[in-house]
Amino acid sequence: MQDIIVQYLTAGFLAGVFWLVVNGIRFVNKELIWTDLRNKQQYADVVVKAAQQMYQLAGGPVKFQKAKTQLIDYLNKKNIKYTEAELEMLIEAAVKTMKEAAKEATKEEL
C-alpha cells in the first residue's frame, strides 16, 4: 500500500515538474519574442527619425525607402532576422509614433 502511495506521489511530482518546465519554456519564448519585437521597433524609431532629419526635403516615399534601407543594413549587421512585411510595419509604426509626438508637441505650444 505504501509503495502505491509513493508511486502516485512520484508520478504527481514528475507531472508537476513537467508542467512547470513546459510552461516555463513557453513563457521564456513569449518574452523573447516580445523583447525581439521591442528591439526592432526601437531600431526602426531611430532610423525613421534619422531619415526624417537627413532627407527633410524629400518626399514620403523617398524617406520611407531610405529608412527601410538603413533599417535593413542595421538589422543585417546585428544578424537579426526579419521579413519584408515586418520591415514595412515597423517603419509605418515609427512614422505614426513620430507624427503623434509632433502633434502633441504642437498642442502643448498652443
N, C-alpha and C positions, 0 to 999 in steps of 0.2 A: 504494500500500500504506500509506504513511504517512497519507494522508488518511482511509483507512478506520479506522485505529487512533485518530486524533484524533476522528473522528465517534463511535466507540464509547465513548471516554473521556468525551467531552462528554455523550453520552446517559446514561452511567452516573452522571456527576456530577450532571446535572439530575434524574435519578431519585432519587438520594440526597438532594438538596436538597428535592425534592418530598416525599419520605418524612419528612424532618425537620420540614418545615413542617406537614404533616398531623398527625403525632403530637404536635408541639408545641402545636398548636391544641387537640387532644383533651385533652392534659394540663392546659392552662390552663383549659379549660372544666370539667373534672372538679374542679380545685382551687377554681374559683369557686363551683361548686355546693356543695362541702363547706364552704367559708367562709360562704356564704349560710345553709346549714343550721345551722352552729355559732352564727352570729349570732342567728338566730331562736330557737334553743334558749336562748341566754343571756338574750334578752329575756323568754322565757317563764319562765325561772327567777326572774328579778327580779319579774315580775308575780305569779307564784304566791306567792312569799314575802310580797309586799306584801298580797295578798288574804288570806293566812293571818293576818297581823297585824291588818289592818283589820277583818276580819269573823270574828274568833275565835268568837263566839257563834253564828254562822250555821251551817247545815248544809252538807254537802259540795256538793250541787247548787247552792246559792246562791253559795258561794265559787267553784265552777267557772265559773258564769255571769259573775260579777264579773271573774274573772281573764280570761275569754275576751273580755269587752267591753273591758277595759283593753288587752289584747294587740292587739285589732283596731284600737283607737284609735292605739296606738303605731305599729303597722306601717303604717297608713294615713298617719300624719304623716311617716313616713320613706319613703313611696312604695315599700314592699316588697310584692311580690305574694305571695299565699298562697291556699290552698284551705281550705274548711271542715274537711275531714278532717285536713289538716296542722295546723290550729289545735288540734284535739282531741288529736292525737297529741303535739304539743309540750307541751300543758298536762299531759296524763297522765304524760309522761316527767318533767316538772319535779316533779310531785307525788310520783312514785315516788322520785326522787332525794332530795327533801326528807325523805320518810319514812325512807329508808335512812340518811340522815345523822343523823336523830333517834335511830334505833335504835343506831347506832354510838356516839353521844354517851351514851346510856343505859348501854351496855355498859362504856364507859370509866369511868363514875361508880361502877359496882359494883366 
